[in-house]
Amino acid sequence: MKRFLLAITLYLVYLVPAEAQGIVFFEGSWAQALEKAKEEKKLVFLDCYTVWCAPCLEMAKETFPRKDVGDFFNQYFISVKVDMQKGEGPVLKDRYAVNGYPTMMFVNGDGYPVSTIYGKHNAEALLKWAKDVNNGRIEISLEQEFNAGNRSEALVDKYFLKIITDKQFAKLDSVINLMANDNGDEILLQAAYFNALNYLPIDSRAVQYFTLNHKKYAQKYGSDMTHKKLSEIYVSYKQLATMYDTKPPRSLLQDGYEKLINGFYERKLPYSDFMVAQVDFYIAMRNQDDLRIKSIAEKALKNASAWQYLCFADFNTNQNPIRNTSMAEIWLIRAMGEGDSGVFKAKVKDIAQRYSIIIPER
């Protein structure tokens, strides 16, 4: 009898963890996980984490052990946990452009990412995402389709957006160069390439083509969108940061300032004088010099085009707190009234929303 009771007790002790068990993570190498996924015709669920990531630890403790989560993931996926700072982690971090934690993704047996989410998710949200992927409501890998030869404008547009979302900007430049090599520089006039310009180095092939052929782009996308794009590239916050010391209190460096504005003229950029005014406007905003802000704006925006009004309003929104809202409202109203395309006016409305300003359409 005692032996029988002991056997029952041991069985129950064994059974409880099994019932409470959540996701069972594969213990082999990444290559072995992909091979197993191919053999079983499943996707790999990849949990990218680090030991110092608190949300990662919380998901490992609260979400992954859930029985309902484990039941679904164990049935339909090969699950893998990888510390991005150990073993195969650094290689996978670069391969899949993991820039924050937690990052979770589904990868097919060929190693192509299918769907990715970022940050902490509760069990319900994680299951919904997994079920959408499993039911085919998430598209197959855009990268795999592209590499297989699908170069339609619709696919390229989605693929570029995915690369940008993943902040794989070097890869974006490489893919664009590949497409230009195969199809000629004229392909760079297409919308996907135009939209991607802000994320490329200023010396990249696509940006240089855009700069030299801005009149062609103006014919296709309107003068306002084209010139606003030029401003976003050459007077970007990345470029503006080169004027300042890297150490606190991040003082303005005169040689950095001169190098930036001289570059406008050396590149023979259209509206170089206006870009210099934008730089001065930015410096005045950082210094919270409202009198100089107003003086620069009044001079630069005298007889201005719609895109120039929008440039100044756009800069303004990135201050904390937002400054000169009354001036920005005037600029946005003028940009809306004088804009030469619906896409440009949509951009005006988007920036107006950051101010909580309602701009009447004209």
Beta strands, then each sheet from edge to edge (+ up, - down):
strand 1: 43-49
strand 2: 77-83
strand 3: 103-107
strand 4: 113-118
sheet 1: 2+ 1+ 3- 4+
end
